[in-house]
């Protein structure tokens, strides 16, 4: 456990240019506090200690705004940047050197039992507000855009964005007709309303044309 904590601290300095000293990181970084609480709670749970692992995780949630279930599995060099609103479910599995930004959820899709939370590979970066839901797998070296909703497994070495998320780049090559635009994220509800509006306009034109046609009787 101590080795994992050292790797977590090292990850902060590797990935956060604002980190200036070890004392500052240990005393002021909520992500470090939440992760430290998780490491202790997970160790207790692994050794079949009842009640206290969940109590520790809830206290950490209250203090940091980050909820990590003690049953989750988290690898080395894990980094939560800012972190407010991050939720990691019980059966989530996270590989090595993963970075999560604020508002990320690794959650389930309902009341299913068993493996109901995602598995995240190594060297994955998940943007702010992204939701990864269900027992899906995200491959190694994947980048997930801010506010994306990932409902299907993602192949390694890919970039995904959107609601629901879609692959825009894979194995170093851009997918045709895909754009990485965090400002203009896809809005399927607005697209559907626009489609319905166009259908109404087309129907009105047809009715107007029928009224103008001469009647035989």
C-alpha positions in Angstrom: 0.0 0.0 0.0 2.8 2.4 0.9 4.4 1.8 -2.5 1.1 2.6 -4.3 0.8 5.9 -2.2 4.3 6.9 -3.3 3.4 6.3 -6.9 0.2 8.4 -6.5 2.3 11.3 -5.2 4.8 11.0 -8.0 1.9 11.1 -10.5 0.8 14.5 -9.2 4.2 16.1 -10.0 4.4 14.3 -13.3 1.0 15.5 -14.5 0.1 18.7 -12.7 2.3 21.8 -13.5 0.7 23.6 -10.5 2.3 21.2 -8.0 5.2 23.0 -6.4 6.1 21.0 -3.2 5.4 17.7 -1.6 4.0 19.4 1.5 1.5 21.5 -0.5 0.3 18.4 -2.4 -0.1 16.3 0.8 -1.9 19.1 2.7 -4.1 20.8 0.0 -4.9 18.3 -2.8 -8.3 16.8 -2.3 -7.6 14.1 -4.9 -4.7 12.9 -2.9 -6.7 12.9 0.3 -9.5 10.9 -1.3 -7.1 8.4 -2.9 -5.2 8.0 0.5 -8.5 7.3 2.2 -9.4 4.8 -0.6 -6.1 2.9 -0.2 -6.7 2.5 3.5 -10.4 1.5 3.1 -9.5 -0.9 0.2 -6.8 -2.6 2.3 -9.3 -3.0 5.2 -11.9 -4.4 2.9 -9.4 -6.8 1.4 -8.7 -8.1 4.9 -12.4 -8.6 5.6 -12.8 -5.8 8.1 -16.5 -4.9 8.2 -18.1 -1.4 8.3 -15.0 0.7 8.6 -14.0 0.7 4.9 -17.4 2.1 3.9 -17.3 4.6 6.8 -13.9 5.8 5.6 -15.1 6.3 2.0 -18.1 8.3 3.2 -16.0 10.5 5.4 -13.6 11.1 2.5 -16.6 12.0 0.3 -17.8 14.5 2.8 -14.4 16.1 3.2 -13.3 16.0 -0.5 -16.4 15.8 -2.7 -14.9 12.6 -4.2 -16.6 9.2 -3.7 -14.5 6.1 -4.3 -16.1 2.8 -3.2 -13.6 0.6 -1.2 -14.4 -2.3 -3.5 -13.0 -0.6 -6.6 -9.7 -1.7 -7.9 -7.2 1.1 -8.7 -3.7 0.7 -10.1 -0.5 2.6 -9.7 0.1 6.3 -10.5 -3.6 7.3 -10.4 -4.3 11.0 -10.5 -7.5 12.9 -9.9 -7.1 16.5 -11.1 -9.3 19.0 -9.0 -11.7 16.1 -8.4 -14.9 17.6 -7.1 -17.9 15.3 -8.1 -15.8 12.3 -9.1 -17.6 9.0 -8.4 -16.0 5.6 -8.8 -18.3 2.5 -8.3 -17.8 -0.7 -6.4 -16.8 -3.0 -9.3 -14.9 -0.4 -11.3 -11.3 -1.4 -12.3 -8.7 1.2 -13.1 -5.3 0.4 -14.6 -2.0 2.2 -14.1 -1.2 5.8 -14.7 -4.9 6.9 -15.3 -6.0 10.6 -15.0 -9.5 11.7 -14.1 -10.7 15.3 -14.2 -13.5 16.8 -12.1 -17.1 15.5 -12.4 -16.1 12.1 -13.9 -18.4 9.1 -13.1 -17.5 5.5 -13.4 -20.9 4.1 -12.7 -23.6 1.5 -13.5 -26.6 1.7 -15.7 -29.3 0.2 -13.4 -29.8 -2.4 -10.7 -27.8 -5.1 -12.4 -25.6 -7.4 -10.2 -22.1 -8.6 -10.6 -19.7 -6.6 -12.8 -21.7 -3.4 -13.3 -19.0 -0.7 -13.5 -16.4 -0.1 -16.2 -12.9 -1.4 -16.5 -10.4 1.3 -17.5 -7.1 0.4 -19.1 -3.6 1.9 -18.6 -2.6 5.5 -19.5 -6.2 6.6 -20.0 -7.2 10.3 -19.7 -10.9 11.1 -18.9 -12.0 14.7 -19.4 -14.1 16.8 -17.0 -17.7 15.7 -16.7 -17.4 12.5 -18.7 -19.6 9.5 -17.7 -18.5 6.0 -18.3 -21.4 3.6 -17.5 -21.9 -0.1 -17.3 -19.6 -3.1 -17.3 -17.8 -2.0 -20.4 -14.0 -1.9 -21.1 -12.0 1.1 -22.1 -8.7 0.1 -23.7 -5.2 1.3 -23.0 -4.1 4.8 -24.1 -7.6 6.1 -24.6 -8.6 9.8 -24.4 -12.2 10.6 -23.5 -13.4 14.1 -24.2 -15.1 16.3 -21.6 -18.8 15.7 -21.0 -18.8 12.5 -23.1 -21.2 9.7 -22.2 -19.5 6.3 -22.9 -21.9 3.4 -23.0 -20.0 0.9 -25.2 -16.5 -0.5 -25.0 -13.7 1.6 -26.5 -10.7 0.0 -28.4 -7.2 0.8 -27.3 -5.3 3.9 -28.7 -8.6 5.8 -29.4 -10.1 9.2 -28.8 -13.9 9.4 -28.1 -16.3 12.3 -27.7 -20.0 13.0 -27.7 -23.4 11.9 -26.3 -23.4 9.0 -26.7 -19.6 8.9 -27.2 -18.2 7.8 -30.6 -14.7 7.1 -31.7 -13.1 10.0 -33.7 -9.5 8.7 -33.8 -8.1 5.3 -33.5 -4.6 3.8 -33.8 -3.2 7.3 -34.6 -5.6 7.9 -37.5 -8.6 10.1 -37.6 -12.0 8.5 -38.3 -13.6 10.0 -41.5 -16.1 12.8 -40.9 -15.2 13.0 -37.2 -14.2 16.2 -35.4 -12.8 16.9 -31.9 -14.8 20.0 -30.9 -15.4 20.4 -27.2 -17.2 23.7 -27.7 -19.8 22.3 -30.0 -20.6 19.0 -28.5 -23.3 16.8 -30.2 -26.8 17.4 -28.9 -29.1 14.5 -30.0 -32.2 16.0 -28.5 -31.8 19.3 -30.3 -31.1 17.3 -33.5 -34.3 15.3 -33.1 -36.3 18.5 -32.5 -34.8 20.0 -35.7 -35.8 16.9 -37.6 -39.3 16.9 -36.3 -39.7 20.6 -37.2 -38.5 19.9 -40.7 -41.1 17.1 -41.0 -43.9 19.4 -39.9 -42.8 22.0 -42.5 -42.8 19.3 -45.2 -46.3 18.1 -44.1 -47.6 21.7 -44.2 -46.3 22.2 -47.7 -48.0 19.0 -48.9 -51.3 20.1 -47.3 -51.1 23.5 -49.0 -50.4 21.9 -52.4 -53.4 19.6 -52.0 -55.7 22.6 -51.2 -54.5 24.4 -54.3 -55.1 21.4 -56.7 -58.4 21.7 -58.6 -61.1 19.3 -57.5 -62.9 17.2 -60.1 -66.1 16.9 -58.0 
